[in-house]
């Protein structure tokens, strides 16, 4: 069996599973976020199966921008208190985007199943966890029974070889995959190979999170010492990492040479099969540049942006918005000097939130505006007015474009050699 099959079989108490099977599995971690508690979304819950397996994170509309958000958060606080849910990340120093909190705190234990009502839950797969977004009824079922169900899908395996060139990031790897191989509908993605060790955990988190945009069911990485040590340092709970069997079956197995990846940009309105070279869009004017979200709000992303803008100024007429993925990352970025560097260049650094990424607040686009974003989606209307155009790229490309006032590669702004 491959990794996802082994985790699902283990969680279902079965000796094995194959694609096409429908399995009921034990859920190790259920994550609720602030939208769960909006009046139009919430379900009256009478019982929580195991409060120690539930996490609540406020992230989409934080701090509350309107009365509806504030009311939902009041309800959620009462919910956490009623059922004794201690892993509650309210507004404050422990708050952040739910998938980032899950990663920062190692709630996504290797070899287990995690569910969340948000679509980018597959980011937990960077930690060898079968993590997946599910709908409201399934979330209610999970927190009240401790179980959920999945149909086992076929898996596509990517083996990393080679090494990334300087100035190329995990977002570029994703855009390369999306452009070359397109959607992975009704498929899982498994990452591994000899060069996986050259990718940081943050890079793996970006790739796993962006698997949602490939329409993958589960996205999962092989475990290694870097991952295992990270989790053990942050979560005392026992876990059993899962590796694929030597004879594991895959729908396809692909070798991805990291040295072939170059900085790319996704054109507006679609991610899949929509990647182009920077040169093909260079010079496109922008009104806004955004770095953040669960995919690219990590410390490495803020460091890359600060490295680009140091000694420069954001171009006149451009709004450069940077949103850390969690308040903990914000604090680390401040200690490292990244926040000061970004702000001195003219960027706005916001609290940790999904705000601009979802077009909710703290960076909504107006009619006919153009944005380049290092976030999760560039769909029409995603970040604001439907007439706005959204290009997607890496944090380095976004930061360089903010300085130039138009889309441009980062090479000219990176000290030393860059690709």
LOGUFI-904581 format. One line per 10 residues: number of its first residue (from 1); their letters; for each residue z, y, x of N, C-alpha, C, O. Coordinates in steps of 0.05 Angstrom, whole numbers. Last residue first. Layout:
NUM = A = Z/Y/X/Z/Y/X/Z/Y/X/Z/Y/X ~ ...
***
This chain:
419 = XXXXXXXXXX = -197/660/372/-223/651/361/-227/663/334/-248/657/321 ~ -173/696/429/-171/687/401/-198/678/392/-219/686/403 ~ -134/717/485/-157/703/475/-153/694/446/-130/686/439 ~ -94/776/475/-103/753/490/-128/741/477/-141/754/460 ~ -72/796/410/-69/799/439/-78/774/453/-71/752/445 ~ -116/805/358/-96/787/369/-95/791/399/-116/789/413 ~ -156/836/338/-129/847/336/-108/829/348/-84/837/349 ~ -204/811/341/-202/836/356/-173/848/355/-167/866/370 ~ -195/766/307/-198/763/336/-193/789/351/-181/789/373 ~ -194/766/253/-170/776/267/-173/777/297/-156/787/311
409 = XXXXXXXXXX = -250/793/216/-236/772/230/-213/784/246/-212/808/252 ~ -249/831/155/-256/828/183/-240/805/195/-219/798/185 ~ -258/871/98/-254/844/109/-265/842/137/-288/850/143 ~ -228/936/108/-249/919/97/-245/891/109/-230/888/129 ~ -189/961/133/-197/973/108/-220/957/95/-229/964/73 ~ -165/945/180/-192/954/182/-201/969/156/-219/986/157 ~ -114/929/163/-117/950/183/-145/962/183/-148/986/186 ~ -128/889/127/-111/912/118/-113/935/137/-114/958/129 ~ -154/853/160/-169/867/139/-154/892/129/-166/912/123 ~ -111/833/188/-132/847/202/-148/864/183/-156/887/189
399 = XXXXXXXXXX = -83/807/146/-71/829/161/-92/846/175/-90/870/175 ~ -121/768/132/-112/788/112/-100/812/126/-107/835/120 ~ -124/737/178/-148/751/168/-141/773/149/-152/795/149 ~ -71/718/181/-82/735/202/-107/750/193/-109/774/200 ~ -66/688/133/-50/712/137/-61/730/159/-60/755/157 ~ -133/669/110/-108/664/124/-92/690/127/-103/712/124 ~ -159/683/44/-162/678/72/-134/673/84/-114/673/70 ~ -198/700/-13/-175/685/-2/-180/679/27/-202/671/35 ~ -212/755/-56/-221/738/-34/-196/724/-23/-174/737/-23 ~ -222/776/-120/-201/766/-102/-213/747/-82/-224/726/-89
389 = XXXXXXXXXX = -235/832/-161/-247/810/-145/-227/802/-123/-216/820/-109 ~ -223/851/-229/-216/852/-201/-228/828/-186/-232/807/-198 ~ -231/842/-282/-254/853/-267/-248/855/-237/-267/861/-222 ~ -182/825/-303/-204/805/-299/-228/816/-283/-244/800/-272 ~ -124/851/-270/-147/856/-288/-170/836/-282/-175/831/-258 ~ -86/802/-238/-86/827/-253/-111/828/-271/-118/809/-284 ~ -91/756/-210/-73/775/-199/-73/802/-214/-63/822/-205 ~ -127/726/-243/-103/714/-232/-82/735/-223/-59/732/-229 ~ -177/744/-259/-153/751/-275/-127/741/-264/-106/747/-275 ~ -208/689/-230/-213/714/-244/-188/720/-262/-180/703/-278
379 = XXXXXXXXXX = -171/661/-174/-185/659/-200/-188/687/-213/-171/705/-209 ~ -148/649/-126/-165/673/-127/-181/674/-153/-203/686/-154 ~ -84/626/-104/-107/625/-122/-122/651/-121/-111/673/-117 ~ -42/630/-66/-51/603/-75/-77/603/-91/-91/583/-90 ~ -52/674/-11/-34/663/-31/-47/637/-41/-62/624/-26 ~ -73/720/19/-64/694/31/-43/683/12/-19/683/18 ~ -127/759/-4/-101/748/-8/-97/722/9/-115/706/12 ~ -157/820/-17/-159/796/0/-130/785/2/-112/799/8 ~ -185/852/-73/-161/843/-59/-169/820/-40/-186/804/-47 ~ -211/907/-108/-217/884/-91/-192/878/-74/-180/895/-62
369 = XXXXXXXXXX = -216/930/-177/-205/930/-150/-212/905/-135/-219/884/-146 ~ -232/931/-230/-253/933/-208/-242/935/-180/-256/941/-161 ~ -169/951/-254/-198/946/-259/-215/951/-235/-213/971/-221 ~ -114/928/-210/-126/944/-232/-156/938/-235/-167/922/-220 ~ -66/877/-196/-91/891/-190/-102/905/-215/-99/895/-237 ~ 4/881/-180/-17/874/-200/-42/891/-194/-41/914/-188 ~ 50/883/-149/24/882/-136/2/874/-155/-17/861/-146 ~ 98/872/-178/99/878/-149/72/874/-136/70/862/-114 ~ 80/822/-227/92/847/-219/91/850/-189/83/831/-175 ~ 40/782/-240/62/789/-258/75/816/-252/80/831/-271
359 = XXXXXXXXXX = 2/755/-213/-6/779/-228/15/787/-247/9/798/-268 ~ 19/715/-181/13/708/-209/4/731/-225/-1/729/-249 ~ 26/743/-133/9/719/-133/1/712/-162/-22/705/-167 ~ 65/782/-144/37/790/-140/18/766/-142/-4/769/-153 ~ 113/743/-158/103/767/-171/74/774/-168/58/771/-187 ~ 145/704/-140/117/697/-145/101/720/-155/77/718/-160 ~ 188/729/-87/180/726/-115/152/715/-117/136/718/-98 ~ 233/763/-47/219/737/-51/214/732/-80/232/731/-97 ~ 218/834/-44/236/812/-47/220/786/-51/196/787/-59 ~ 166/860/1/181/858/-24/202/835/-23/203/820/-4
349 = XXXXXXXXXX = 143/908/42/155/881/43/173/879/19/193/893/16 ~ 84/943/52/108/941/35/117/912/36/102/893/31 ~ 58/971/114/60/950/93/85/954/76/105/966/85 ~ 55/1006/155/48/1016/129/49/995/107/41/1000/85 ~ 75/995/204/45/996/202/36/1005/175/13/1012/171 ~ 127/992/193/118/1015/210/88/1018/209/77/1039/212 ~ 128/944/166/133/968/151/124/993/167/114/1012/156 ~ 117/907/207/100/909/184/103/935/170/83/948/162 ~ 161/917/241/134/920/251/115/924/228/97/941/229 ~ 204/903/208/201/930/218/173/936/227/162/957/222
339 = XXXXXXXXXX = 193/848/200/194/867/177/190/895/187/175/910/175 ~ 198/827/252/172/826/238/171/846/215/151/860/211 ~ 246/823/278/232/848/280/205/849/266/192/869/266 ~ 279/780/270/258/778/291/242/803/295/227/805/314 ~ 309/797/227/322/793/253/302/792/275/307/803/297 ~ 269/796/187/282/821/195/295/819/222/292/837/239 ~ 258/742/185/237/760/193/248/787/201/237/800/219 ~ 307/724/166/298/715/192/276/733/202/275/740/226 ~ 307/748/115/328/755/134/319/747/163/324/763/182 ~ 262/723/92/263/752/94/283/760/116/277/777/133
329 = XXXXXXXXXX = 281/671/90/258/677/108/257/707/113/252/716/135 ~ 320/678/52/328/669/78/306/675/98/311/683/121 ~ 290/692/8/307/713/20/316/705/47/321/721/65 ~ 224/665/13/252/664/5/267/686/18/258/699/38 ~ 173/682/26/176/660/6/205/656/-3/209/645/-24 ~ 158/752/28/170/728/40/174/707/18/179/714/-5 ~ 103/789/18/125/777/2/135/752/16/121/731/15 ~ 69/848/28/78/824/41/103/814/26/122/829/23 ~ 14/888/18/38/878/6/45/851/19/28/833/19 ~ -20/945/28/-14/919/42/13/910/33/34/922/40
319 = XXXXXXXXXX = -70/981/0/-42/973/-4/-38/946/9/-52/927/2 ~ -113/1031/26/-107/1002/24/-77/998/20/-61/1010/34 ~ -121/1084/35/-131/1074/10/-126/1044/6/-133/1033/-15 ~ -126/1078/106/-122/1095/83/-135/1083/58/-157/1072/59 ~ -102/1016/136/-124/1035/130/-118/1053/106/-106/1043/87 ~ -42/1012/171/-58/1003/148/-78/1025/142/-72/1049/142 ~ -44/1019/242/-36/1029/216/-54/1018/194/-78/1014/198 ~ -16/986/301/-38/996/284/-26/1007/258/-2/1005/253 ~ 25/962/329/10/984/342/-13/996/326/-27/1013/335 ~ 16/902/296/33/917/315/15/938/330/-5/931/341
309 = XXXXXXXXXX = -15/870/263/-13/899/256/3/915/277/2/940/276 ~ -12/818/286/-37/831/282/-34/862/279/-49/877/292 ~ 42/805/286/27/805/311/1/820/309/-8/833/328 ~ 52/805/231/64/826/248/50/828/275/46/850/286 ~ 24/759/216/16/786/206/27/808/223/13/827/229 ~ 52/720/243/24/723/249/15/751/240/0/765/254 ~ 102/726/219/100/730/247/71/736/255/65/754/270 ~ 90/710/167/99/738/172/97/745/201/90/768/208 ~ 78/657/178/58/674/166/65/703/171/47/720/177 ~ 126/637/197/103/637/215/81/655/204/67/668/220
299 = XXXXXXXXXX = 158/640/151/164/657/174/140/659/193/134/680/204 ~ 116/638/91/135/627/111/138/646/135/123/665/138 ~ 82/645/50/103/664/53/124/655/73/147/664/72 ~ 38/613/33/36/629/57/57/651/59/52/674/69 ~ 51/583/-13/33/572/7/34/587/34/31/575/55 ~ 82/612/-47/94/587/-36/76/575/-14/86/559/2 ~ 70/681/-28/68/658/-45/81/634/-32/90/635/-9 ~ 35/723/20/59/713/7/54/688/-8/35/673/-2 ~ -1/781/28/8/757/42/34/748/28/53/764/26 ~ -56/821/9/-30/808/1/-25/783/18/-43/766/21
289 = XXXXXXXXXX = -87/883/3/-84/859/20/-57/847/14/-37/861/13 ~ -131/923/-35/-105/911/-31/-107/887/-13/-127/872/-15 ~ -182/941/-33/-162/960/-42/-134/949/-36/-115/965/-33 ~ -236/934/14/-214/923/-1/-196/946/-10/-194/967/2 ~ -307/922/28/-283/940/25/-261/926/9/-267/908/-7 ~ -336/879/73/-330/882/45/-304/899/42/-283/892/52 ~ -341/870/127/-348/896/117/-343/901/88/-344/923/78 ~ -359/802/122/-348/824/138/-359/850/129/-383/853/123 ~ -380/758/99/-368/778/81/-356/801/96/-343/819/84 ~ -400/728/140/-417/731/117/-406/752/97/-420/761/79
279 = XXXXXXXXXX = -360/725/178/-383/742/184/-399/747/159/-411/769/156 ~ -327/686/158/-318/714/156/-342/732/160/-344/753/148 ~ -362/636/120/-353/648/145/-344/676/141/-353/690/122 ~ -335/609/59/-357/620/75/-345/631/101/-320/633/104 ~ -322/565/4/-314/576/30/-338/586/46/-359/573/46 ~ -327/538/-43/-332/567/-44/-324/580/-18/-320/605/-17 ~ -307/488/-60/-336/491/-54/-344/521/-54/-365/528/-64 ~ -252/517/-94/-266/493/-86/-296/499/-82/-308/513/-98 ~ -238/567/-113/-229/559/-86/-246/536/-77/-255/536/-53 ~ -263/625/-148/-261/596/-144/-252/590/-116/-258/604/-97
269 = XXXXXXXXXX = -262/681/-149/-264/666/-174/-263/636/-172/-262/622/-192 ~ -292/704/-87/-276/707/-111/-282/686/-133/-304/675/-134 ~ -295/659/-29/-305/680/-46/-290/682/-72/-276/663/-79 ~ -251/647/24/-261/637/-2/-271/661/-18/-256/681/-21 ~ -264/646/93/-256/662/70/-267/648/45/-290/639/45 ~ -241/622/157/-259/622/134/-247/640/112/-224/648/113 ~ -239/606/226/-229/623/204/-250/625/182/-273/631/187 ~ -257/536/237/-258/565/245/-246/581/221/-244/571/199 ~ -251/471/262/-244/490/241/-245/518/252/-235/523/274 ~ -258/435/303/-282/445/289/-277/467/269/-295/480/259
259 = XXXXXXXXXX = -209/419/319/-223/437/337/-249/448/324/-260/468/334 ~ -194/380/283/-183/407/280/-197/427/297/-198/451/290 ~ -232/335/251/-228/346/278/-219/375/276/-235/393/269 ~ -215/287/209/-218/316/209/-211/326/237/-188/325/246 ~ -241/229/179/-231/241/204/-236/271/204/-259/280/200 ~ -224/196/120/-240/216/133/-226/226/158/-202/231/158 ~ -233/146/73/-217/154/97/-234/171/115/-256/164/123 ~ -226/134/4/-242/143/27/-223/150/49/-201/158/45 ~ -191/105/-25/-217/110/-37/-237/120/-16/-261/115/-18 ~ -156/55/13/-162/83/6/-189/85/-7/-207/69/-2
249 = XXXXXXXXXX = -103/10/26/-130/15/16/-133/44/7/-114/56/-4 ~ -68/-14/84/-69/3/60/-98/8/52/-115/12/70 ~ -54/-47/125/-77/-55/109/-80/-38/84/-92/-47/64 ~ -8/-24/145/-32/-26/163/-57/-33/147/-79/-25/155 ~ 21/20/97/18/-6/109/-7/-6/126/-26/9/121 ~ 47/86/111/27/68/98/27/41/112/32/39/136 ~ 118/99/107/93/99/122/72/82/107/81/64/93 ~ 172/136/83/152/115/78/127/120/94/116/142/95 ~ 243/144/94/215/153/96/196/130/92/203/107/97 ~ 296/144/56/280/124/70/251/133/71/236/130/52
239 = XXXXXXXXXX = 361/177/58/333/175/50/319/154/66/328/147/88 ~ 424/207/38/408/186/52/379/185/41/374/192/18 ~ 442/276/43/436/253/27/419/232/42/402/240/58 ~ 450/323/71/466/300/79/459/274/64/469/253/71 ~ 402/366/95/410/352/71/424/326/79/413/309/93 ~ 391/389/144/394/406/121/404/392/96/413/405/77 ~ 382/353/184/397/377/191/404/394/167/421/412/169 ~ 348/317/160/375/309/166/393/332/173/417/332/168 ~ 300/347/160/313/340/135/342/333/140/360/342/125 ~ 288/351/215/290/375/199/306/369/173/325/383/166
229 = XXXXXXXXXX = 283/298/231/305/314/242/310/339/225/332/347/221 ~ 237/284/201/262/270/196/286/286/207/306/289/194 ~ 197/319/224/205/320/195/232/308/191/249/320/178 ~ 196/302/277/200/330/270/210/333/242/229/348/236 ~ 184/247/273/211/255/282/217/284/275/239/291/268 ~ 148/239/211/150/237/240/178/248/248/193/256/230 ~ 111/213/154/135/224/167/134/222/197/120/204/208 ~ 48/235/128/64/214/141/89/227/153/89/251/160 ~ 46/275/68/43/272/97/59/247/106/79/240/95 ~ 10/282/6/33/272/22/26/269/51/4/262/58
219 = XXXXXXXXXX = 0/301/-59/-8/306/-31/15/299/-14/38/308/-19 ~ -22/276/-122/-1/279/-102/-14/286/-75/-37/277/-70 ~ -71/297/-148/-47/289/-162/-22/292/-144/-4/308/-149 ~ -114/353/-134/-101/328/-126/-77/322/-143/-63/341/-152 ~ -142/400/-139/-138/383/-164/-127/356/-157/-130/337/-172 ~ -141/433/-99/-162/413/-97/-160/394/-120/-175/374/-122 ~ -98/463/-110/-124/476/-114/-147/457/-110/-170/464/-115 ~ -58/429/-94/-61/434/-122/-88/446/-128/-100/440/-148 ~ -59/434/-39/-71/410/-51/-75/413/-81/-92/400/-93 ~ -29/475/-22/-56/482/-30/-71/457/-41/-93/460/-52
209 = XXXXXXXXXX = 17/447/-5/18/465/-28/-10/470/-39/-14/470/-64 ~ -1/421/41/8/405/18/8/422/-7/-1/413/-29 ~ -14/465/74/-35/445/66/-27/430/42/-43/425/23 ~ 36/490/79/13/504/68/-8/485/58/-18/488/36 ~ 66/449/103/73/459/77/50/474/63/45/471/40 ~ 41/444/152/39/422/133/46/431/105/34/422/86 ~ 58/493/173/29/488/169/25/465/150/8/467/132 ~ 113/483/176/103/504/159/73/501/153/64/506/131 ~ 115/443/214/122/436/186/113/458/167/105/452/144 ~ 55/448/255/83/453/249/89/445/220/71/440/204
199 = XXXXXXXXXX = 13/401/284/16/419/262/46/423/256/61/403/253 ~ 11/361/321/6/388/331/10/409/309/9/433/315 ~ 18/314/293/41/325/308/37/353/319/56/366/325 ~ -33/301/277/-15/313/257/9/326/271/20/346/262 ~ -66/276/312/-61/304/317/-44/317/295/-40/342/296 ~ -70/222/295/-58/228/321/-52/258/325/-34/264/341 ~ -52/217/224/-70/217/247/-57/226/272/-35/238/271 ~ -48/247/159/-35/235/182/-54/237/206/-69/255/208 ~ -43/254/89/-50/266/115/-34/251/137/-11/244/133 ~ -72/237/27/-53/229/48/-62/240/75/-84/236/83
189 = XXXXXXXXXX = -79/255/-39/-87/261/-12/-65/252/7/-41/259/3 ~ -102/223/-100/-81/232/-82/-93/238/-55/-115/229/-48 ~ -144/240/-155/-140/227/-129/-114/238/-117/-106/261/-122 ~ -163/268/-199/-153/241/-203/-150/225/-177/-154/201/-176 ~ -205/307/-157/-194/302/-184/-187/273/-187/-201/255/-179 ~ -212/340/-111/-202/313/-109/-189/305/-136/-165/298/-137 ~ -269/383/-94/-246/375/-111/-238/346/-106/-255/329/-99 ~ -295/389/-27/-292/397/-55/-267/386/-68/-247/380/-55 ~ -310/381/26/-306/358/9/-301/364/-20/-302/346/-37 ~ -319/433/48/-335/410/56/-334/387/36/-354/375/30
179 = XXXXXXXXXX = -284/470/23/-312/476/25/-329/451/31/-351/449/21 ~ -234/445/28/-244/453/1/-274/458/2/-288/452/-17 ~ -231/440/84/-231/416/67/-243/423/40/-261/409/30 ~ -231/495/98/-251/477/109/-254/452/91/-276/443/85 ~ -186/513/72/-212/524/64/-235/507/74/-256/505/61 ~ -147/484/102/-151/480/74/-178/489/64/-192/475/50 ~ -154/507/152/-159/478/149/-164/472/119/-182/457/112 ~ -139/559/140/-167/554/147/-174/525/145/-196/518/137 ~ -86/551/132/-102/560/110/-131/556/115/-147/550/97 ~ -69/537/184/-70/516/163/-86/525/139/-99/508/126
169 = XXXXXXXXXX = -112/576/229/-87/568/216/-91/546/195/-114/537/190 ~ -133/603/290/-140/587/267/-114/575/255/-97/565/270 ~ -116/627/337/-124/644/315/-133/630/290/-139/643/270 ~ -141/577/381/-123/600/376/-134/617/353/-158/621/351 ~ -161/516/347/-166/537/366/-146/560/361/-134/562/339 ~ -125/455/337/-135/480/327/-140/500/350/-125/501/369 ~ -149/393/364/-129/413/363/-141/440/353/-164/446/359 ~ -161/322/350/-167/348/362/-144/368/359/-121/360/352 ~ -151/296/283/-155/292/312/-161/320/323/-165/339/308 ~ -122/270/224/-126/293/242/-130/285/271/-115/269/281
159 = XXXXXXXXXX = -147/236/172/-135/232/198/-142/256/216/-166/261/221 ~ -136/231/104/-147/248/125/-132/243/151/-108/245/152 ~ -151/190/48/-136/193/73/-151/212/92/-175/208/97 ~ -144/189/-20/-162/196/2/-145/202/26/-126/218/24 ~ -127/141/-70/-118/160/-49/-141/164/-28/-154/145/-20 ~ -123/134/-141/-133/127/-115/-126/148/-95/-120/171/-103 ~ -61/137/-180/-88/145/-173/-97/134/-146/-80/125/-130 ~ -20/115/-230/-26/113/-202/-55/118/-196/-73/105/-208 ~ 8/157/-276/-13/138/-272/-19/138/-242/-23/159/-230 ~ 79/163/-286/54/172/-273/33/149/-275/40/126/-276
149 = XXXXXXXXXX = 139/188/-316/118/168/-313/93/180/-300/88/204/-303 ~ 210/194/-302/185/204/-312/164/183/-308/170/161/-298 ~ 282/200/-308/257/186/-303/233/202/-311/236/222/-326 ~ 329/221/-326/327/214/-297/302/200/-290/300/190/-268 ~ 337/239/-377/337/210/-373/337/202/-343/344/180/-336 ~ 337/295/-375/355/282/-394/357/251/-390/377/239/-398 ~ 301/311/-337/329/319/-333/348/305/-352/372/304/-347 ~ 254/285/-357/264/279/-330/294/287/-327/310/271/-316 ~ 245/308/-407/250/279/-405/263/272/-378/282/256/-377 ~ 235/360/-391/258/354/-408/265/325/-406/289/318/-405
139 = XXXXXXXXXX = 188/351/-363/211/361/-349/236/356/-365/257/348/-354 ~ 155/333/-404/161/315/-383/185/324/-366/201/308/-357 ~ 151/381/-435/163/357/-446/171/336/-425/192/324/-427 ~ 125/416/-394/152/421/-406/165/396/-418/188/390/-411 ~ 90/378/-342/92/396/-365/121/397/-376/138/382/-368 ~ 96/377/-270/93/364/-296/98/385/-318/109/406/-313 ~ 78/372/-202/84/389/-225/79/374/-251/59/359/-253 ~ 108/329/-153/86/336/-171/95/354/-194/117/351/-204 ~ 118/291/-95/126/315/-111/102/323/-128/79/324/-118 ~ 141/246/-57/121/246/-79/128/267/-99/143/262/-118
129 = XXXXXXXXXX = 150/267/9/162/264/-18/139/264/-38/121/280/-36 ~ 140/282/60/138/253/54/151/247/27/162/225/23 ~ 140/337/63/164/323/71/164/294/64/186/282/61 ~ 94/353/40/96/358/68/120/343/80/121/337/104 ~ 104/348/-14/92/326/0/91/329/30/89/309/44 ~ 119/396/-36/140/378/-26/130/354/-11/145/341/3 ~ 72/416/-57/80/425/-31/102/408/-19/105/407/6 ~ 67/401/-109/58/381/-89/64/391/-61/60/376/-42 ~ 80/444/-141/101/426/-133/93/407/-111/110/398/-95 ~ 47/480/-165/46/478/-136/68/460/-124/74/462/-101
119 = XXXXXXXXXX = 58/484/-220/35/468/-211/35/463/-181/23/443/-172 ~ 124/474/-245/104/491/-233/82/475/-219/88/454/-208 ~ 165/441/-261/146/450/-281/124/467/-271/106/475/-286 ~ 174/385/-219/179/414/-224/158/422/-244/136/411/-245 ~ 201/327/-186/184/340/-206/193/369/-210/216/375/-206 ~ 200/277/-135/210/303/-144/190/315/-164/166/313/-161 ~ 218/215/-108/202/229/-127/215/255/-135/239/256/-141 ~ 222/196/-37/232/199/-64/212/213/-82/190/222/-72 ~ 208/196/17/209/171/3/218/172/-26/222/151/-38 ~ 248/253/37/227/233/42/231/207/27/253/197/24
109 = XXXXXXXXXX = 269/301/-11/276/279/7/253/260/12/239/252/-7 ~ 270/362/-22/248/342/-25/252/320/-5/241/320/17 ~ 309/395/-3/314/381/-29/293/359/-33/298/339/-48 ~ 311/426/43/305/398/45/314/383/20/325/361/21 ~ 315/480/39/340/465/36/336/435/38/355/419/36 ~ 262/496/46/283/508/63/309/491/63/322/488/83 ~ 237/468/4/231/462/32/253/472/50/262/457/68 ~ 259/491/-41/259/461/-39/255/454/-10/268/435/0 ~ 245/544/-31/273/536/-31/276/506/-27/292/496/-12 ~ 190/538/-39/200/546/-12/230/539/-10/239/530/11
99 = XXXXXXXXXX = 187/526/-92/177/506/-72/186/513/-44/189/495/-27 ~ 210/573/-116/222/546/-119/213/527/-98/229/512/-86 ~ 222/630/-77/203/615/-93/211/586/-93/219/575/-72 ~ 292/650/-79/266/648/-67/247/634/-86/255/626/-108 ~ 361/663/-61/339/661/-80/313/659/-65/311/666/-41 ~ 408/672/-34/398/645/-34/374/641/-52/367/618/-58 ~ 422/726/-42/414/717/-15/402/689/-14/388/682/5 ~ 394/740/-108/413/743/-86/404/731/-60/380/726/-57 ~ 387/708/-169/381/732/-154/402/737/-132/426/737/-139 ~ 402/638/-160/399/662/-176/391/685/-158/388/681/-133
89 = XXXXXXXXXX = 397/575/-155/389/597/-137/382/622/-154/359/626/-162 ~ 440/523/-159/428/544/-175/423/568/-157/441/579/-146 ~ 467/470/-156/444/479/-139/428/499/-155/406/493/-165 ~ 502/457/-197/511/473/-174/489/484/-157/492/504/-144 ~ 509/451/-262/488/449/-242/494/468/-219/493/493/-222 ~ 540/444/-309/551/441/-282/531/437/-260/535/421/-242 ~ 522/455/-359/518/428/-349/527/424/-320/522/403/-309 ~ 538/509/-366/544/489/-386/543/460/-375/559/444/-381 ~ 516/535/-322/545/534/-325/552/511/-344/571/496/-339 ~ 461/531/-332/472/520/-307/502/516/-309/513/496/-300
79 = XXXXXXXXXX = 459/559/-382/451/531/-380/463/518/-355/474/496/-357 ~ 473/610/-367/491/596/-385/485/566/-384/503/550/-386 ~ 428/621/-336/455/622/-323/475/607/-341/492/592/-331 ~ 388/619/-374/389/600/-353/416/599/-339/425/577/-331 ~ 400/664/-406/401/638/-418/403/616/-396/419/597/-399 ~ 390/704/-368/417/701/-380/420/674/-392/441/661/-388 ~ 336/696/-361/354/691/-339/383/689/-348/399/673/-337 ~ 316/711/-410/312/684/-401/331/677/-379/342/655/-378 ~ 329/765/-410/341/748/-430/339/718/-421/357/703/-425 ~ 297/784/-368/326/786/-366/339/767/-385/360/755/-379
69 = XXXXXXXXXX = 246/775/-389/254/761/-365/284/761/-362/296/741/-354 ~ 248/810/-433/243/782/-437/252/765/-413/264/744/-416 ~ 254/861/-409/276/849/-425/273/819/-429/292/804/-429 ~ 229/861/-340/229/869/-368/251/854/-383/265/837/-372 ~ 234/843/-289/219/867/-293/219/877/-322/210/899/-327 ~ 287/816/-252/275/817/-279/261/843/-283/273/864/-282 ~ 266/810/-182/286/815/-203/272/819/-230/249/826/-231 ~ 226/760/-213/252/766/-199/248/791/-182/228/792/-167 ~ 193/719/-241/197/747/-249/225/756/-239/244/759/-255 ~ 193/669/-211/169/682/-221/172/712/-227/156/728/-218
59 = XXXXXXXXXX = 246/650/-195/226/659/-175/203/675/-187/193/693/-174 ~ 306/616/-194/292/639/-206/272/650/-186/279/657/-164 ~ 318/548/-197/310/570/-180/296/592/-196/278/586/-211 ~ 359/492/-201/348/515/-216/342/538/-196/360/545/-180 ~ 358/422/-196/358/447/-182/347/469/-200/327/464/-214 ~ 391/360/-206/376/382/-217/380/407/-200/402/413/-191 ~ 424/321/-190/396/317/-184/378/339/-195/354/337/-195 ~ 473/332/-209/470/334/-180/441/330/-172/434/335/-149 ~ 471/322/-264/469/350/-255/465/352/-225/454/372/-216 ~ 439/274/-295/455/276/-271/451/304/-260/431/310/-247
49 = XXXXXXXXXX = 421/283/-350/427/256/-339/445/257/-315/464/242/-313 ~ 446/327/-396/432/325/-370/441/299/-357/465/294/-353 ~ 438/341/-465/449/324/-444/433/325/-419/408/325/-421 ~ 412/375/-498/439/368/-505/453/352/-484/478/350/-484 ~ 369/430/-495/377/405/-482/407/400/-489/424/417/-486 ~ 319/460/-529/348/457/-529/356/430/-518/350/409/-530 ~ 268/485/-488/276/464/-507/306/462/-506/318/463/-484 ~ 227/544/-476/251/527/-473/255/507/-495/247/511/-518 ~ 184/578/-485/180/554/-469/203/534/-471/200/510/-468 ~ 198/623/-513/174/608/-522/170/582/-508/153/566/-516
39 = XXXXXXXXXX = 242/642/-483/246/633/-511/222/615/-520/226/595/-534 ~ 247/617/-416/237/637/-435/237/625/-463/233/601/-467 ~ 262/578/-381/283/588/-399/273/611/-418/289/622/-433 ~ 221/568/-347/231/546/-364/249/556/-386/250/544/-408 ~ 215/611/-315/198/610/-339/207/588/-358/202/589/-382 ~ 252/600/-273/259/619/-293/241/618/-318/251/622/-340 ~ 253/527/-263/250/555/-253/252/574/-277/254/564/-300 ~ 279/464/-241/273/483/-263/271/511/-252/285/518/-233 ~ 267/403/-213/270/431/-207/261/448/-231/239/445/-241 ~ 297/342/-198/283/357/-219/288/387/-215/311/395/-213
29 = XXXXXXXXXX = 297/287/-156/303/315/-158/285/328/-180/260/324/-180 ~ 287/232/-165/310/240/-148/317/269/-152/341/276/-152 ~ 271/193/-218/266/220/-206/291/228/-191/313/229/-201 ~ 242/130/-224/267/145/-222/261/171/-208/247/172/-187 ~ 184/118/-264/197/120/-239/223/136/-241/226/153/-259 ~ 137/78/-295/161/95/-300/177/95/-275/185/73/-265 ~ 67/75/-287/94/67/-279/114/88/-288/109/112/-287 ~ 5/46/-295/23/67/-306/51/59/-301/59/37/-310 ~ -49/32/-250/-23/25/-262/-10/50/-274/-13/72/-263 ~ -91/55/-224/-95/48/-252/-69/40/-266/-67/42/-291
19 = XXXXXXXXXX = -79/27/-160/-91/48/-176/-98/39/-205/-108/17/-209 ~ -19/-12/-159/-47/-8/-152/-58/14/-169/-47/20/-191 ~ 45/-31/-131/29/-18/-152/1/-15/-141/-4/-16/-117 ~ 100/-77/-120/75/-63/-112/63/-50/-136/69/-57/-159 ~ 150/-90/-139/142/-99/-112/117/-85/-102/114/-81/-78 ~ 189/-37/-170/167/-57/-170/160/-66/-142/163/-50/-123 ~ 221/6/-181/233/-20/-178/213/-43/-179/219/-65/-188 ~ 200/56/-180/198/42/-205/211/14/-204/212/0/-225 ~ 207/71/-128/221/87/-148/220/73/-176/237/79/-193 ~ 171/35/-103/200/35/-97/216/49/-119/237/39/-127
9 = XXXXXXXXX = 123/52/-125/132/25/-129/162/23/-125/177/11/-141 ~ 121/105/-105/121/100/-134/131/72/-140/147/68/-159 ~ 120/95/-50/141/111/-62/144/105/-92/166/102/-102 ~ 73/65/-44/99/53/-36/122/68/-49/142/56/-57 ~ 34/100/-63/38/75/-77/65/63/-70/78/52/-87 ~ 38/140/-23/44/146/-51/50/121/-67/69/120/-82 ~ 21/110/24/48/122/21/55/128/-8/77/120/-16 ~ -11/47/7/-10/72/20/17/86/14/33/74/-1 ~ 0/-24/17/0/0/0/0/25/17/10/25/40
***
